Amino acid sequence: MERWAPAFLVHRRLHAERGVTLVEMLVCLALLGLLGALSASFSRLVLINLRLAEATVTTRTGVVLAVDAFVRELRLAGFSSDPSFLGFPAASATEVEIATDLNLDGFSNDPSERVAYRYSNARQAFGRATGNGGAQTIVSNVPPECVQLAYFDAAGTSLGSVGSPLSLAERKRIRRIHLRLCSEVDVGGVGTKVRTELALSVAPRNP
C-alpha cells in the first residue's frame, strides 16, 4: 500500500531539491563584495595611520636628538680659564660655530673644542661639523624656513642684521640664542606631510 507524505514535508523536500535561486546568489555575492570593500578600506586606513605614526616618531626623534646635542654643546661655548676667550668664532641666522677650551691650554685647536652647526640649503639638512671637517647631517628634510638662529645680548636686544653674519663685537655680546628647527617628511602613499618643530632659548657660557 502506497503511503502519502504530509504536504509540508513534500514542500520542504521540493524546496531543498530546488537549490539556490539566482536572486539569492546575487544577494550573497553583493554582501560578500560589500564586506570585502569594507575590509580593504579598513586595512588601508590602518596602514595609513601606521605610516603617519612611524613618520612622526622618526622625524621627532631626529629633531629632538639634534636639539639636545646642540643645547649641550652651546652651553659650553666660551669655556676657558682665559676671560677673553671667544666662544663664538662665527654666527649667523643659519650657522653658529662654538669654541671651547676644554684642556685649558688657552686655545681651541683640538677638533673636539671647535664645533659648528650649519644649515645646507642645497641638501636641505641641518648638520654638525667638528674641527675643520665637513658637516655631517643630523636632521634631514629641513625646508629653508625651518631653520632660524637668533642672538641676543644681556639686555635682550637682538644682535645682527637680517642676512648678515654677526660682527666680532656682536659675537662678544651674545648671552642668549634662540633656535627654531623643524623637519618635514612626505609620507609615501598617503599624500600628506608630517612636520615636527622645536623652538627653544639657550643661555651659553660665552663670557
Rosetta constraint file for C-alpha pairs under 8 A:
AtomPair CA 5 CA 9 HARMONIC 6.54 0.50
AtomPair CA 5 CA 10 HARMONIC 6.60 0.50
AtomPair CA 6 CA 10 HARMONIC 6.49 0.50
AtomPair CA 7 CA 11 HARMONIC 6.22 0.50
AtomPair CA 8 CA 12 HARMONIC 6.19 0.50
AtomPair CA 9 CA 13 HARMONIC 6.05 0.50
AtomPair CA 10 CA 14 HARMONIC 6.10 0.50
AtomPair CA 11 CA 15 HARMONIC 6.10 0.50
AtomPair CA 12 CA 16 HARMONIC 6.13 0.50
AtomPair CA 13 CA 17 HARMONIC 6.20 0.50
AtomPair CA 14 CA 18 HARMONIC 6.02 0.50
AtomPair CA 15 CA 19 HARMONIC 6.91 0.50
AtomPair CA 20 CA 24 HARMONIC 6.32 0.50
AtomPair CA 20 CA 25 HARMONIC 6.70 0.50
AtomPair CA 21 CA 25 HARMONIC 6.34 0.50
AtomPair CA 22 CA 26 HARMONIC 6.13 0.50
AtomPair CA 23 CA 27 HARMONIC 6.18 0.50
AtomPair CA 24 CA 28 HARMONIC 6.25 0.50
AtomPair CA 25 CA 29 HARMONIC 6.18 0.50
AtomPair CA 26 CA 30 HARMONIC 6.05 0.50
AtomPair CA 27 CA 31 HARMONIC 6.19 0.50
AtomPair CA 28 CA 32 HARMONIC 6.14 0.50
AtomPair CA 29 CA 33 HARMONIC 6.09 0.50
AtomPair CA 30 CA 34 HARMONIC 6.13 0.50
AtomPair CA 31 CA 35 HARMONIC 6.17 0.50
AtomPair CA 32 CA 36 HARMONIC 6.10 0.50
AtomPair CA 33 CA 37 HARMONIC 6.12 0.50
AtomPair CA 34 CA 38 HARMONIC 6.18 0.50
AtomPair CA 35 CA 39 HARMONIC 6.07 0.50
AtomPair CA 36 CA 40 HARMONIC 6.14 0.50
AtomPair CA 37 CA 41 HARMONIC 6.14 0.50
AtomPair CA 38 CA 42 HARMONIC 6.09 0.50
AtomPair CA 39 CA 43 HARMONIC 6.10 0.50
AtomPair CA 40 CA 44 HARMONIC 6.13 0.50
AtomPair CA 41 CA 45 HARMONIC 6.14 0.50
AtomPair CA 42 CA 46 HARMONIC 6.20 0.50
AtomPair CA 43 CA 47 HARMONIC 6.17 0.50
AtomPair CA 44 CA 48 HARMONIC 6.11 0.50
AtomPair CA 45 CA 49 HARMONIC 6.22 0.50
AtomPair CA 46 CA 50 HARMONIC 6.18 0.50
AtomPair CA 47 CA 51 HARMONIC 6.20 0.50
AtomPair CA 48 CA 52 HARMONIC 6.14 0.50
AtomPair CA 48 CA 189 HARMONIC 8.00 0.50
AtomPair CA 48 CA 190 HARMONIC 6.24 0.50
AtomPair CA 49 CA 53 HARMONIC 6.04 0.50
AtomPair CA 50 CA 54 HARMONIC 6.06 0.50
AtomPair CA 51 CA 55 HARMONIC 6.09 0.50
AtomPair CA 51 CA 187 HARMONIC 6.97 0.50
AtomPair CA 52 CA 56 HARMONIC 6.06 0.50
AtomPair CA 52 CA 187 HARMONIC 6.82 0.50
AtomPair CA 52 CA 194 HARMONIC 7.23 0.50
AtomPair CA 53 CA 57 HARMONIC 6.17 0.50
AtomPair CA 54 CA 58 HARMONIC 6.08 0.50
AtomPair CA 55 CA 59 HARMONIC 6.07 0.50
AtomPair CA 55 CA 185 HARMONIC 7.07 0.50
AtomPair CA 55 CA 187 HARMONIC 6.91 0.50
AtomPair CA 55 CA 194 HARMONIC 6.73 0.50
AtomPair CA 56 CA 60 HARMONIC 5.97 0.50
AtomPair CA 56 CA 194 HARMONIC 6.17 0.50
AtomPair CA 56 CA 195 HARMONIC 7.42 0.50
AtomPair CA 56 CA 196 HARMONIC 7.21 0.50
AtomPair CA 57 CA 61 HARMONIC 5.92 0.50
AtomPair CA 58 CA 62 HARMONIC 6.30 0.50
AtomPair CA 59 CA 63 HARMONIC 6.24 0.50
AtomPair CA 59 CA 183 HARMONIC 6.34 0.50
AtomPair CA 59 CA 184 HARMONIC 7.48 0.50
AtomPair CA 59 CA 185 HARMONIC 7.39 0.50
AtomPair CA 59 CA 195 HARMONIC 7.46 0.50
AtomPair CA 59 CA 196 HARMONIC 6.24 0.50
AtomPair CA 60 CA 64 HARMONIC 5.97 0.50
AtomPair CA 60 CA 196 HARMONIC 5.56 0.50
AtomPair CA 60 CA 197 HARMONIC 7.86 0.50
AtomPair CA 61 CA 65 HARMONIC 6.09 0.50
AtomPair CA 62 CA 66 HARMONIC 6.19 0.50
AtomPair CA 62 CA 138 HARMONIC 7.19 0.50
AtomPair CA 62 CA 139 HARMONIC 5.95 0.50
AtomPair CA 63 CA 67 HARMONIC 6.10 0.50
AtomPair CA 63 CA 139 HARMONIC 6.27 0.50
AtomPair CA 63 CA 181 HARMONIC 7.34 0.50
AtomPair CA 63 CA 182 HARMONIC 6.82 0.50
AtomPair CA 63 CA 183 HARMONIC 7.03 0.50
AtomPair CA 63 CA 196 HARMONIC 7.37 0.50
AtomPair CA 63 CA 197 HARMONIC 7.59 0.50
AtomPair CA 63 CA 198 HARMONIC 7.43 0.50
AtomPair CA 64 CA 68 HARMONIC 6.03 0.50
AtomPair CA 64 CA 198 HARMONIC 7.70 0.50
AtomPair CA 65 CA 69 HARMONIC 6.29 0.50
AtomPair CA 66 CA 70 HARMONIC 6.13 0.50
AtomPair CA 66 CA 138 HARMONIC 6.14 0.50
AtomPair CA 66 CA 139 HARMONIC 6.82 0.50
AtomPair CA 67 CA 71 HARMONIC 6.07 0.50
AtomPair CA 68 CA 72 HARMONIC 6.27 0.50
AtomPair CA 69 CA 73 HARMONIC 6.29 0.50
AtomPair CA 70 CA 74 HARMONIC 5.87 0.50
AtomPair CA 70 CA 117 HARMONIC 7.74 0.50
AtomPair CA 71 CA 75 HARMONIC 6.11 0.50
AtomPair CA 71 CA 202 HARMONIC 6.80 0.50
AtomPair CA 72 CA 76 HARMONIC 7.04 0.50
AtomPair CA 73 CA 77 HARMONIC 6.81 0.50
AtomPair CA 73 CA 98 HARMONIC 7.53 0.50
AtomPair CA 74 CA 98 HARMONIC 6.65 0.50
AtomPair CA 74 CA 202 HARMONIC 7.63 0.50
AtomPair CA 74 CA 204 HARMONIC 5.67 0.50
AtomPair CA 74 CA 205 HARMONIC 7.84 0.50
AtomPair CA 75 CA 202 HARMONIC 7.27 0.50
AtomPair CA 75 CA 203 HARMONIC 6.55 0.50
AtomPair CA 75 CA 204 HARMONIC 4.18 0.50
AtomPair CA 75 CA 205 HARMONIC 5.51 0.50
AtomPair CA 76 CA 100 HARMONIC 6.57 0.50
AtomPair CA 76 CA 204 HARMONIC 6.42 0.50
AtomPair CA 76 CA 205 HARMONIC 5.58 0.50
AtomPair CA 76 CA 206 HARMONIC 7.73 0.50
AtomPair CA 77 CA 87 HARMONIC 4.62 0.50
AtomPair CA 77 CA 88 HARMONIC 6.91 0.50
AtomPair CA 77 CA 98 HARMONIC 5.48 0.50
AtomPair CA 77 CA 99 HARMONIC 5.58 0.50
AtomPair CA 77 CA 100 HARMONIC 5.52 0.50
AtomPair CA 77 CA 204 HARMONIC 5.86 0.50
AtomPair CA 77 CA 205 HARMONIC 5.34 0.50
AtomPair CA 77 CA 206 HARMONIC 5.36 0.50
AtomPair CA 78 CA 85 HARMONIC 6.07 0.50
AtomPair CA 78 CA 86 HARMONIC 5.65 0.50
AtomPair CA 78 CA 87 HARMONIC 3.59 0.50
AtomPair CA 78 CA 88 HARMONIC 7.31 0.50
AtomPair CA 78 CA 98 HARMONIC 7.74 0.50
AtomPair CA 78 CA 99 HARMONIC 6.05 0.50
AtomPair CA 78 CA 100 HARMONIC 5.19 0.50
AtomPair CA 78 CA 101 HARMONIC 7.33 0.50
AtomPair CA 78 CA 204 HARMONIC 7.90 0.50
AtomPair CA 78 CA 205 HARMONIC 5.65 0.50
AtomPair CA 78 CA 206 HARMONIC 4.35 0.50
AtomPair CA 78 CA 207 HARMONIC 6.25 0.50
AtomPair CA 79 CA 85 HARMONIC 7.81 0.50
AtomPair CA 79 CA 87 HARMONIC 7.21 0.50
AtomPair CA 79 CA 99 HARMONIC 7.84 0.50
AtomPair CA 79 CA 100 HARMONIC 4.95 0.50
AtomPair CA 79 CA 101 HARMONIC 5.68 0.50
AtomPair CA 79 CA 102 HARMONIC 6.84 0.50
AtomPair CA 79 CA 205 HARMONIC 6.48 0.50
AtomPair CA 79 CA 206 HARMONIC 7.14 0.50
AtomPair CA 80 CA 85 HARMONIC 6.45 0.50
AtomPair CA 80 CA 100 HARMONIC 6.45 0.50
AtomPair CA 80 CA 101 HARMONIC 4.86 0.50
AtomPair CA 80 CA 102 HARMONIC 6.85 0.50
AtomPair CA 80 CA 104 HARMONIC 5.89 0.50
AtomPair CA 80 CA 106 HARMONIC 6.96 0.50
AtomPair CA 81 CA 101 HARMONIC 7.83 0.50
AtomPair CA 81 CA 104 HARMONIC 6.10 0.50
AtomPair CA 81 CA 106 HARMONIC 7.22 0.50
AtomPair CA 82 CA 106 HARMONIC 6.54 0.50
AtomPair CA 83 CA 207 HARMONIC 6.57 0.50
AtomPair CA 84 CA 207 HARMONIC 7.29 0.50
AtomPair CA 85 CA 106 HARMONIC 7.74 0.50
AtomPair CA 85 CA 207 HARMONIC 7.48 0.50
AtomPair CA 86 CA 99 HARMONIC 7.10 0.50
AtomPair CA 86 CA 172 HARMONIC 6.73 0.50
AtomPair CA 86 CA 206 HARMONIC 7.00 0.50
AtomPair CA 86 CA 207 HARMONIC 7.47 0.50
AtomPair CA 87 CA 98 HARMONIC 5.79 0.50
AtomPair CA 87 CA 99 HARMONIC 4.78 0.50
AtomPair CA 87 CA 100 HARMONIC 6.32 0.50
AtomPair CA 87 CA 172 HARMONIC 7.90 0.50
AtomPair CA 87 CA 205 HARMONIC 7.80 0.50
AtomPair CA 87 CA 206 HARMONIC 5.20 0.50
AtomPair CA 87 CA 207 HARMONIC 7.56 0.50
AtomPair CA 88 CA 96 HARMONIC 7.13 0.50
AtomPair CA 88 CA 97 HARMONIC 5.56 0.50
AtomPair CA 88 CA 98 HARMONIC 5.07 0.50
AtomPair CA 88 CA 99 HARMONIC 5.97 0.50
AtomPair CA 88 CA 171 HARMONIC 6.15 0.50
AtomPair CA 88 CA 172 HARMONIC 7.59 0.50
AtomPair CA 88 CA 206 HARMONIC 7.64 0.50
AtomPair CA 89 CA 97 HARMONIC 5.78 0.50
AtomPair CA 89 CA 98 HARMONIC 6.78 0.50
AtomPair CA 89 CA 99 HARMONIC 6.86 0.50
AtomPair CA 89 CA 168 HARMONIC 7.96 0.50
AtomPair CA 89 CA 171 HARMONIC 7.65 0.50
AtomPair CA 90 CA 95 HARMONIC 7.57 0.50
AtomPair CA 90 CA 96 HARMONIC 5.67 0.50
AtomPair CA 90 CA 97 HARMONIC 5.04 0.50
AtomPair CA 90 CA 98 HARMONIC 7.76 0.50
AtomPair CA 90 CA 165 HARMONIC 7.47 0.50
AtomPair CA 90 CA 166 HARMONIC 7.27 0.50
AtomPair CA 90 CA 171 HARMONIC 7.57 0.50
AtomPair CA 91 CA 95 HARMONIC 5.72 0.50
AtomPair CA 91 CA 96 HARMONIC 4.30 0.50
AtomPair CA 91 CA 97 HARMONIC 6.25 0.50
AtomPair CA 91 CA 165 HARMONIC 5.78 0.50
AtomPair CA 91 CA 166 HARMONIC 5.63 0.50
AtomPair CA 91 CA 171 HARMONIC 7.11 0.50
AtomPair CA 92 CA 96 HARMONIC 6.19 0.50
AtomPair CA 92 CA 149 HARMONIC 6.93 0.50
AtomPair CA 92 CA 150 HARMONIC 7.87 0.50
AtomPair CA 92 CA 160 HARMONIC 7.92 0.50
AtomPair CA 92 CA 163 HARMONIC 7.79 0.50
AtomPair CA 92 CA 164 HARMONIC 6.62 0.50
AtomPair CA 92 CA 165 HARMONIC 4.32 0.50
AtomPair CA 92 CA 166 HARMONIC 5.96 0.50
AtomPair CA 93 CA 147 HARMONIC 7.96 0.50
AtomPair CA 93 CA 148 HARMONIC 5.54 0.50
AtomPair CA 93 CA 149 HARMONIC 4.57 0.50
AtomPair CA 93 CA 150 HARMONIC 6.22 0.50
AtomPair CA 93 CA 162 HARMONIC 7.65 0.50
AtomPair CA 93 CA 163 HARMONIC 7.12 0.50
AtomPair CA 93 CA 164 HARMONIC 7.84 0.50
AtomPair CA 93 CA 165 HARMONIC 7.25 0.50
AtomPair CA 94 CA 118 HARMONIC 5.77 0.50
AtomPair CA 94 CA 119 HARMONIC 5.48 0.50
AtomPair CA 94 CA 147 HARMONIC 6.43 0.50
AtomPair CA 94 CA 148 HARMONIC 5.96 0.50
AtomPair CA 94 CA 149 HARMONIC 5.99 0.50
AtomPair CA 95 CA 116 HARMONIC 7.21 0.50
AtomPair CA 95 CA 117 HARMONIC 5.61 0.50
AtomPair CA 95 CA 118 HARMONIC 4.11 0.50
AtomPair CA 95 CA 119 HARMONIC 6.34 0.50
AtomPair CA 95 CA 149 HARMONIC 7.41 0.50
AtomPair CA 96 CA 116 HARMONIC 5.75 0.50
AtomPair CA 96 CA 117 HARMONIC 5.49 0.50
AtomPair CA 96 CA 118 HARMONIC 6.46 0.50
AtomPair CA 97 CA 114 HARMONIC 7.17 0.50
AtomPair CA 97 CA 115 HARMONIC 5.81 0.50
AtomPair CA 97 CA 116 HARMONIC 4.12 0.50
AtomPair CA 97 CA 117 HARMONIC 6.36 0.50
AtomPair CA 98 CA 113 HARMONIC 7.94 0.50
AtomPair CA 98 CA 114 HARMONIC 5.74 0.50
AtomPair CA 98 CA 115 HARMONIC 5.15 0.50
AtomPair CA 98 CA 116 HARMONIC 5.92 0.50
AtomPair CA 99 CA 108 HARMONIC 6.22 0.50
AtomPair CA 99 CA 113 HARMONIC 5.70 0.50
AtomPair CA 99 CA 114 HARMONIC 4.66 0.50
AtomPair CA 99 CA 115 HARMONIC 6.58 0.50
AtomPair CA 100 CA 108 HARMONIC 5.92 0.50
AtomPair CA 100 CA 113 HARMONIC 4.94 0.50
AtomPair CA 100 CA 114 HARMONIC 6.50 0.50
AtomPair CA 101 CA 105 HARMONIC 6.78 0.50
AtomPair CA 101 CA 106 HARMONIC 6.31 0.50
AtomPair CA 101 CA 107 HARMONIC 5.90 0.50
AtomPair CA 101 CA 108 HARMONIC 5.30 0.50
AtomPair CA 101 CA 113 HARMONIC 6.10 0.50
AtomPair CA 102 CA 108 HARMONIC 7.98 0.50
AtomPair CA 102 CA 113 HARMONIC 6.52 0.50
AtomPair CA 108 CA 113 HARMONIC 5.20 0.50
AtomPair CA 108 CA 114 HARMONIC 6.23 0.50
AtomPair CA 109 CA 113 HARMONIC 6.72 0.50
AtomPair CA 109 CA 114 HARMONIC 7.31 0.50
AtomPair CA 109 CA 131 HARMONIC 7.67 0.50
AtomPair CA 110 CA 114 HARMONIC 6.96 0.50
AtomPair CA 110 CA 131 HARMONIC 6.90 0.50
AtomPair CA 111 CA 115 HARMONIC 7.49 0.50
AtomPair CA 111 CA 130 HARMONIC 5.40 0.50
AtomPair CA 111 CA 131 HARMONIC 3.95 0.50
AtomPair CA 111 CA 132 HARMONIC 7.42 0.50
AtomPair CA 112 CA 130 HARMONIC 6.31 0.50
AtomPair CA 112 CA 131 HARMONIC 6.80 0.50
AtomPair CA 113 CA 130 HARMONIC 7.93 0.50
AtomPair CA 113 CA 131 HARMONIC 7.45 0.50
AtomPair CA 114 CA 130 HARMONIC 5.82 0.50
AtomPair CA 114 CA 131 HARMONIC 5.24 0.50
AtomPair CA 115 CA 128 HARMONIC 7.10 0.50
AtomPair CA 115 CA 129 HARMONIC 5.70 0.50
AtomPair CA 115 CA 130 HARMONIC 4.54 0.50
AtomPair CA 115 CA 131 HARMONIC 6.29 0.50
AtomPair CA 116 CA 128 HARMONIC 5.70 0.50
AtomPair CA 116 CA 129 HARMONIC 5.10 0.50
AtomPair CA 116 CA 130 HARMONIC 6.36 0.50
AtomPair CA 116 CA 135 HARMONIC 7.85 0.50
AtomPair CA 117 CA 126 HARMONIC 7.24 0.50
AtomPair CA 117 CA 127 HARMONIC 5.72 0.50
AtomPair CA 117 CA 128 HARMONIC 4.64 0.50
AtomPair CA 117 CA 129 HARMONIC 6.46 0.50
AtomPair CA 117 CA 135 HARMONIC 7.70 0.50
AtomPair CA 118 CA 126 HARMONIC 5.90 0.50
AtomPair CA 118 CA 127 HARMONIC 5.52 0.50
AtomPair CA 118 CA 128 HARMONIC 6.58 0.50
AtomPair CA 118 CA 135 HARMONIC 7.50 0.50
AtomPair CA 119 CA 124 HARMONIC 7.25 0.50
AtomPair CA 119 CA 125 HARMONIC 5.88 0.50
AtomPair CA 119 CA 126 HARMONIC 4.51 0.50
AtomPair CA 119 CA 127 HARMONIC 6.21 0.50
AtomPair CA 119 CA 147 HARMONIC 7.29 0.50
AtomPair CA 120 CA 124 HARMONIC 5.48 0.50
AtomPair CA 120 CA 125 HARMONIC 5.37 0.50
AtomPair CA 120 CA 126 HARMONIC 6.35 0.50
AtomPair CA 120 CA 127 HARMONIC 7.54 0.50
AtomPair CA 121 CA 125 HARMONIC 6.98 0.50
AtomPair CA 121 CA 143 HARMONIC 7.86 0.50
AtomPair CA 121 CA 144 HARMONIC 6.35 0.50
AtomPair CA 123 CA 140 HARMONIC 7.96 0.50
AtomPair CA 124 CA 140 HARMONIC 6.48 0.50
AtomPair CA 124 CA 141 HARMONIC 5.77 0.50
AtomPair CA 124 CA 142 HARMONIC 4.97 0.50
AtomPair CA 124 CA 143 HARMONIC 5.80 0.50
AtomPair CA 124 CA 144 HARMONIC 6.86 0.50
AtomPair CA 125 CA 137 HARMONIC 6.07 0.50
AtomPair CA 125 CA 138 HARMONIC 7.50 0.50
AtomPair CA 125 CA 139 HARMONIC 5.72 0.50
AtomPair CA 125 CA 140 HARMONIC 4.47 0.50
AtomPair CA 125 CA 141 HARMONIC 6.08 0.50
AtomPair CA 125 CA 142 HARMONIC 5.33 0.50
AtomPair CA 125 CA 143 HARMONIC 7.98 0.50
AtomPair CA 126 CA 137 HARMONIC 5.80 0.50
AtomPair CA 126 CA 138 HARMONIC 6.01 0.50
AtomPair CA 126 CA 139 HARMONIC 5.14 0.50
AtomPair CA 126 CA 140 HARMONIC 6.47 0.50
AtomPair CA 126 CA 142 HARMONIC 6.97 0.50
AtomPair CA 127 CA 135 HARMONIC 5.13 0.50
AtomPair CA 127 CA 136 HARMONIC 5.02 0.50
AtomPair CA 127 CA 137 HARMONIC 4.12 0.50
AtomPair CA 127 CA 138 HARMONIC 5.16 0.50
AtomPair CA 127 CA 139 HARMONIC 6.75 0.50
AtomPair CA 128 CA 135 HARMONIC 4.87 0.50
AtomPair CA 128 CA 136 HARMONIC 5.26 0.50
AtomPair CA 128 CA 137 HARMONIC 6.50 0.50
AtomPair CA 128 CA 138 HARMONIC 6.70 0.50
AtomPair CA 129 CA 133 HARMONIC 5.88 0.50
AtomPair CA 129 CA 134 HARMONIC 5.59 0.50
AtomPair CA 129 CA 135 HARMONIC 4.14 0.50
AtomPair CA 129 CA 136 HARMONIC 6.09 0.50
AtomPair CA 130 CA 134 HARMONIC 7.64 0.50
AtomPair CA 130 CA 135 HARMONIC 7.62 0.50
AtomPair CA 139 CA 183 HARMONIC 7.20 0.50
AtomPair CA 140 CA 183 HARMONIC 6.82 0.50
AtomPair CA 141 CA 183 HARMONIC 5.45 0.50
AtomPair CA 141 CA 184 HARMONIC 5.59 0.50
AtomPair CA 141 CA 185 HARMONIC 6.27 0.50
AtomPair CA 142 CA 146 HARMONIC 6.06 0.50
AtomPair CA 142 CA 147 HARMONIC 7.52 0.50
AtomPair CA 142 CA 181 HARMONIC 7.99 0.50
AtomPair CA 142 CA 182 HARMONIC 6.29 0.50
AtomPair CA 142 CA 183 HARMONIC 4.68 0.50
AtomPair CA 142 CA 184 HARMONIC 6.19 0.50
AtomPair CA 143 CA 147 HARMONIC 7.66 0.50
AtomPair CA 143 CA 182 HARMONIC 7.97 0.50
AtomPair CA 143 CA 183 HARMONIC 7.18 0.50
AtomPair CA 143 CA 184 HARMONIC 7.24 0.50
AtomPair CA 146 CA 180 HARMONIC 6.80 0.50
AtomPair CA 146 CA 181 HARMONIC 5.32 0.50
AtomPair CA 146 CA 182 HARMONIC 5.05 0.50
AtomPair CA 146 CA 183 HARMONIC 7.06 0.50
AtomPair CA 146 CA 197 HARMONIC 7.93 0.50
AtomPair CA 147 CA 179 HARMONIC 7.53 0.50
AtomPair CA 147 CA 180 HARMONIC 5.58 0.50
AtomPair CA 147 CA 181 HARMONIC 4.85 0.50
AtomPair CA 147 CA 182 HARMONIC 6.89 0.50
AtomPair CA 148 CA 178 HARMONIC 7.87 0.50
AtomPair CA 148 CA 179 HARMONIC 5.84 0.50
AtomPair CA 148 CA 180 HARMONIC 5.12 0.50
AtomPair CA 148 CA 181 HARMONIC 6.81 0.50
AtomPair CA 149 CA 177 HARMONIC 6.86 0.50
AtomPair CA 149 CA 178 HARMONIC 5.69 0.50
AtomPair CA 149 CA 179 HARMONIC 4.84 0.50
AtomPair CA 149 CA 180 HARMONIC 6.64 0.50
AtomPair CA 150 CA 158 HARMONIC 7.37 0.50
AtomPair CA 150 CA 159 HARMONIC 7.61 0.50
AtomPair CA 150 CA 177 HARMONIC 5.66 0.50
AtomPair CA 150 CA 178 HARMONIC 5.03 0.50
AtomPair CA 150 CA 179 HARMONIC 6.67 0.50
AtomPair CA 151 CA 158 HARMONIC 5.86 0.50
AtomPair CA 151 CA 159 HARMONIC 5.38 0.50
AtomPair CA 151 CA 160 HARMONIC 7.49 0.50
AtomPair CA 151 CA 174 HARMONIC 6.21 0.50
AtomPair CA 151 CA 175 HARMONIC 7.62 0.50
AtomPair CA 151 CA 176 HARMONIC 5.96 0.50
AtomPair CA 151 CA 177 HARMONIC 4.68 0.50
AtomPair CA 151 CA 178 HARMONIC 6.45 0.50
AtomPair CA 152 CA 156 HARMONIC 5.27 0.50
AtomPair CA 152 CA 157 HARMONIC 5.24 0.50
AtomPair CA 152 CA 158 HARMONIC 4.52 0.50
AtomPair CA 152 CA 159 HARMONIC 5.40 0.50
AtomPair CA 152 CA 173 HARMONIC 7.75 0.50
AtomPair CA 152 CA 174 HARMONIC 5.66 0.50
AtomPair CA 152 CA 175 HARMONIC 5.98 0.50
AtomPair CA 152 CA 176 HARMONIC 5.17 0.50
AtomPair CA 152 CA 177 HARMONIC 6.31 0.50
AtomPair CA 153 CA 157 HARMONIC 5.49 0.50
AtomPair CA 153 CA 158 HARMONIC 6.76 0.50
AtomPair CA 153 CA 159 HARMONIC 6.91 0.50
AtomPair CA 153 CA 173 HARMONIC 5.32 0.50
AtomPair CA 153 CA 174 HARMONIC 4.90 0.50
AtomPair CA 153 CA 175 HARMONIC 4.88 0.50
AtomPair CA 153 CA 176 HARMONIC 6.45 0.50
AtomPair CA 154 CA 173 HARMONIC 7.38 0.50
AtomPair CA 154 CA 174 HARMONIC 7.39 0.50
AtomPair CA 154 CA 175 HARMONIC 5.42 0.50
AtomPair CA 154 CA 176 HARMONIC 7.49 0.50
AtomPair CA 156 CA 176 HARMONIC 7.94 0.50
AtomPair CA 159 CA 166 HARMONIC 7.22 0.50
AtomPair CA 159 CA 170 HARMONIC 6.28 0.50
AtomPair CA 159 CA 174 HARMONIC 7.69 0.50
AtomPair CA 160 CA 164 HARMONIC 6.91 0.50
AtomPair CA 160 CA 165 HARMONIC 6.74 0.50
AtomPair CA 160 CA 166 HARMONIC 5.05 0.50
AtomPair CA 160 CA 167 HARMONIC 7.46 0.50
AtomPair CA 160 CA 170 HARMONIC 6.91 0.50
AtomPair CA 161 CA 165 HARMONIC 7.55 0.50
AtomPair CA 161 CA 166 HARMONIC 7.59 0.50
AtomPair CA 166 CA 170 HARMONIC 5.74 0.50
AtomPair CA 166 CA 171 HARMONIC 6.09 0.50
AtomPair CA 167 CA 171 HARMONIC 6.15 0.50
AtomPair CA 168 CA 172 HARMONIC 6.31 0.50
AtomPair CA 169 CA 173 HARMONIC 6.73 0.50
AtomPair CA 170 CA 174 HARMONIC 6.67 0.50
AtomPair CA 172 CA 206 HARMONIC 7.62 0.50
AtomPair CA 172 CA 207 HARMONIC 7.53 0.50
AtomPair CA 174 CA 206 HARMONIC 6.99 0.50
AtomPair CA 175 CA 203 HARMONIC 5.83 0.50
AtomPair CA 175 CA 204 HARMONIC 6.25 0.50
AtomPair CA 175 CA 205 HARMONIC 7.79 0.50
AtomPair CA 175 CA 206 HARMONIC 6.73 0.50
AtomPair CA 176 CA 201 HARMONIC 6.82 0.50
AtomPair CA 176 CA 202 HARMONIC 5.60 0.50
AtomPair CA 176 CA 203 HARMONIC 4.44 0.50
AtomPair CA 176 CA 204 HARMONIC 6.35 0.50
AtomPair CA 177 CA 201 HARMONIC 5.66 0.50
AtomPair CA 177 CA 202 HARMONIC 5.30 0.50
AtomPair CA 177 CA 203 HARMONIC 6.45 0.50
AtomPair CA 177 CA 204 HARMONIC 7.62 0.50
AtomPair CA 178 CA 199 HARMONIC 7.33 0.50
AtomPair CA 178 CA 200 HARMONIC 5.77 0.50
AtomPair CA 178 CA 201 HARMONIC 4.35 0.50
AtomPair CA 178 CA 202 HARMONIC 6.40 0.50
AtomPair CA 179 CA 199 HARMONIC 5.59 0.50
AtomPair CA 179 CA 200 HARMONIC 5.54 0.50
AtomPair CA 179 CA 201 HARMONIC 6.37 0.50
AtomPair CA 180 CA 197 HARMONIC 7.38 0.50
AtomPair CA 180 CA 198 HARMONIC 5.92 0.50
AtomPair CA 180 CA 199 HARMONIC 4.34 0.50
AtomPair CA 180 CA 200 HARMONIC 6.73 0.50
AtomPair CA 181 CA 197 HARMONIC 5.78 0.50
AtomPair CA 181 CA 198 HARMONIC 5.53 0.50
AtomPair CA 181 CA 199 HARMONIC 6.40 0.50
AtomPair CA 182 CA 195 HARMONIC 6.81 0.50
AtomPair CA 182 CA 196 HARMONIC 5.34 0.50
AtomPair CA 182 CA 197 HARMONIC 3.98 0.50
AtomPair CA 182 CA 198 HARMONIC 6.17 0.50
AtomPair CA 183 CA 195 HARMONIC 5.59 0.50
AtomPair CA 183 CA 196 HARMONIC 5.46 0.50
AtomPair CA 183 CA 197 HARMONIC 6.59 0.50
AtomPair CA 184 CA 193 HARMONIC 6.55 0.50
AtomPair CA 184 CA 194 HARMONIC 5.59 0.50
AtomPair CA 184 CA 195 HARMONIC 4.28 0.50
AtomPair CA 184 CA 196 HARMONIC 6.60 0.50
AtomPair CA 185 CA 193 HARMONIC 5.46 0.50
AtomPair CA 185 CA 194 HARMONIC 5.25 0.50
AtomPair CA 185 CA 195 HARMONIC 6.45 0.50
AtomPair CA 186 CA 191 HARMONIC 7.40 0.50
AtomPair CA 186 CA 192 HARMONIC 6.11 0.50
AtomPair CA 186 CA 193 HARMONIC 4.38 0.50
AtomPair CA 186 CA 194 HARMONIC 6.48 0.50
AtomPair CA 187 CA 191 HARMONIC 6.55 0.50
AtomPair CA 187 CA 192 HARMONIC 5.93 0.50
AtomPair CA 187 CA 193 HARMONIC 5.73 0.50
AtomPair CA 187 CA 194 HARMONIC 7.08 0.50
